[in-house]
Amino acid sequence: MHLKDMRFPYDVTLLDEARRKSERIIDTLHERALEGYEKPRTYRKTARKEFLTFMRNRKPRGRMVRKALRKQLQYVERNLRIIGGYKRIVGLKGLSGKQYRDLVMISELVRLIARGKARRMYEFGAKLSVSLVDGLTEVHRLSWEPYNESKNLRNQIELKSESYQRP
């Protein structure tokens, strides 16, 4: 895989792919569900139509990109809630190894973290704690789970003072 083939983590095409994979997982789980269990709505056609409408734009502006990202994230989040419901009823035993791996990746992609910042109350993605000393970058913590950064900062300062003591 070349660097040019890498996609931005919140690329709309990546979210569309995650949505389609989650829909296939729902189909697989629905086949194993009890008789009379109604198949939940996933809005496949609407989601696909909105994605294709976005992709037809030659130069989508920021507002359009944010709108497309929000919609695709909402579809994926809805599908994950449906899969969670099936998990309680059927379990995830019916999934193939590849489908289970895809499900784990999709759920990591969409995990919502409450940040409580002024601009955004919630954000998507991992929290990252990095330091820069003499041009060297060091990653101290990378976590998909919410944690208090102020407690992490004290430990970092103590570690830096020990490891970078100058005579």
C-alpha positions in Angstrom: 0.0 0.0 0.0 1.4 3.3 -1.0 1.2 6.5 0.9 -1.1 8.0 -1.7 -3.6 5.1 -1.2 -4.0 5.9 2.5 -7.3 7.6 3.4 -8.0 10.2 5.9 -9.6 8.6 9.0 -12.8 10.5 8.6 -13.0 10.3 4.8 -16.6 10.0 3.6 -15.7 7.0 1.4 -14.3 5.3 4.5 -17.6 5.9 6.3 -19.6 4.7 3.4 -17.6 1.5 3.3 -18.1 1.0 7.1 -21.8 1.6 6.6 -22.1 -1.0 3.8 -20.1 -3.6 5.9 -22.3 -3.0 8.9 -25.4 -3.5 6.7 -24.0 -6.9 5.6 -23.4 -7.8 9.3 -27.0 -6.9 10.0 -28.1 -9.2 7.2 -26.1 -12.1 8.5 -27.4 -11.6 12.1 -31.0 -11.3 10.9 -30.8 -14.6 9.1 -30.0 -16.2 12.5 -32.7 -14.3 14.4 -35.9 -15.9 15.6 -38.9 -16.2 13.3 -41.2 -13.2 13.4 -38.3 -10.8 14.3 -38.8 -7.9 12.0 -35.8 -6.6 10.2 -34.9 -3.1 11.4 -34.7 -0.2 9.0 -31.2 0.8 7.9 -32.1 3.4 5.2 -29.6 1.8 2.8 -30.9 3.4 -0.4 -31.1 6.9 1.2 -27.6 6.6 2.6 -26.2 5.4 -0.7 -28.0 8.2 -2.6 -26.7 10.9 -0.2 -23.2 9.4 -0.5 -23.3 9.4 -4.3 -24.7 13.0 -4.4 -21.7 14.1 -2.3 -19.2 12.2 -4.4 -20.5 13.9 -7.6 -19.3 17.3 -6.5 -16.0 18.2 -8.0 -14.9 20.5 -5.2 -17.0 20.0 -2.1 -16.9 22.9 0.3 -16.4 22.6 4.0 -20.0 22.8 4.8 -20.9 20.0 2.4 -18.1 17.8 3.7 -19.2 18.2 7.3 -22.9 17.5 6.3 -21.9 14.3 4.4 -19.7 13.2 7.3 -22.4 13.8 9.8 -25.0 11.9 7.8 -22.8 8.9 7.2 -21.7 8.8 10.8 -25.3 8.8 11.9 -26.1 5.9 9.6 -23.2 3.9 10.9 -24.1 4.7 14.5 -27.7 3.6 13.8 -26.4 0.3 12.3 -24.1 -0.3 15.4 -27.2 0.2 17.7 -29.1 -2.4 15.6 -26.1 -4.8 15.8 -26.0 -4.3 19.6 -29.7 -5.3 19.7 -29.0 -8.4 17.6 -26.0 -9.2 19.9 -28.4 -9.5 22.9 -30.8 -11.7 20.9 -28.6 -13.9 18.7 -25.0 -13.2 19.8 -22.1 -12.6 17.4 -21.3 -16.3 16.8 -22.8 -16.3 13.3 -20.3 -13.7 12.0 -17.3 -14.8 10.0 -13.9 -13.8 11.2 -13.6 -11.1 8.7 -17.1 -9.7 9.6 -16.2 -9.7 13.3 -12.9 -7.8 12.5 -14.8 -5.3 10.4 -17.3 -4.8 13.3 -14.5 -4.0 15.7 -12.9 -1.6 13.3 -16.2 0.2 12.6 -17.1 0.5 16.3 -13.6 2.0 17.0 -14.1 4.5 14.1 -17.4 5.8 15.4 -16.7 5.9 19.2 -17.9 9.2 20.6 -15.8 10.8 23.4 -17.3 13.5 25.6 -14.7 16.3 25.7 -16.7 19.1 27.2 -14.9 21.7 25.2 -16.4 25.1 24.4 -16.5 24.5 20.7 -17.6 20.8 20.6 -19.2 19.0 23.5 -18.4 15.6 21.8 -15.7 14.5 19.5 -14.9 11.3 17.5 -11.6 9.5 17.6 -8.7 8.7 19.9 -7.2 11.0 22.6 -3.5 11.5 22.1 -0.9 12.7 24.5 2.3 13.8 22.9 5.4 15.7 24.0 8.1 17.5 21.9 11.6 17.8 23.4 14.6 19.0 21.3 12.8 18.1 18.1 12.0 14.6 19.2 8.3 13.6 19.5 7.2 11.1 22.0 3.7 9.6 22.3 2.8 9.0 25.9 -0.7 7.8 25.6 -3.1 6.9 22.8 -6.5 5.8 23.9 -9.9 5.5 22.4 -11.4 5.7 25.9 -12.1 9.0 27.6 -9.7 9.9 30.4 -8.7 13.0 32.4 -5.7 14.6 30.7 -4.8 16.7 33.7 -3.8 13.6 35.7 -1.8 12.3 32.7 0.1 15.6 32.5 1.6 15.3 36.0 3.0 11.9 35.2 4.5 13.2 32.0 6.2 16.1 33.7 7.7 13.8 36.3 8.9 11.3 33.7 10.4 14.1 31.6 12.2 15.6 34.5 13.8 12.3 35.4 14.7 11.3 31.8 16.0 14.6 30.6 18.0 15.8 33.6 20.8 18.0 32.5 24.1 18.1 34.4 
